[in-house]
Amino acid sequence: MTDLSPHKTMTDEYKGNKIFKIYKVDDEGNEIEKYGTIVSFGVTKAKYILENIEGIKEFVKENS
């Protein structure tokens, strides 16, 4: 697997709902606004991701 650029995760809120964010950061750990959020999703999508994590891993393996 390739190395990913520096990133951080956090929980936030969108329209009153909790979301999970992954975003790019610089060497000091500050968010790089040019790139913004890499991905964000709520609890329901997180459950689908966890339920299908092996399929996602296989997808990455086959296409990297």
C-alpha positions, 0 to 999 in steps of 0.5 A: 500500500502507498504512503498517504500524505499527512492527515488527521481525523475528527468528529464534527457536526453537520445539520445537527448530525455527528460526522467523521472527517479525514482531512489533509494536514501540513507538517505542523498538523494544521489543516490544508484548506486548499485540499480540505476534507478528504472524506466525511460521513455520518454514522449510517455510512460508517456502519456500511463501511464497517460491514463491508471493510473486507470488500473495501480492502480487496478493492484497494489491493486489486486497484493499487 
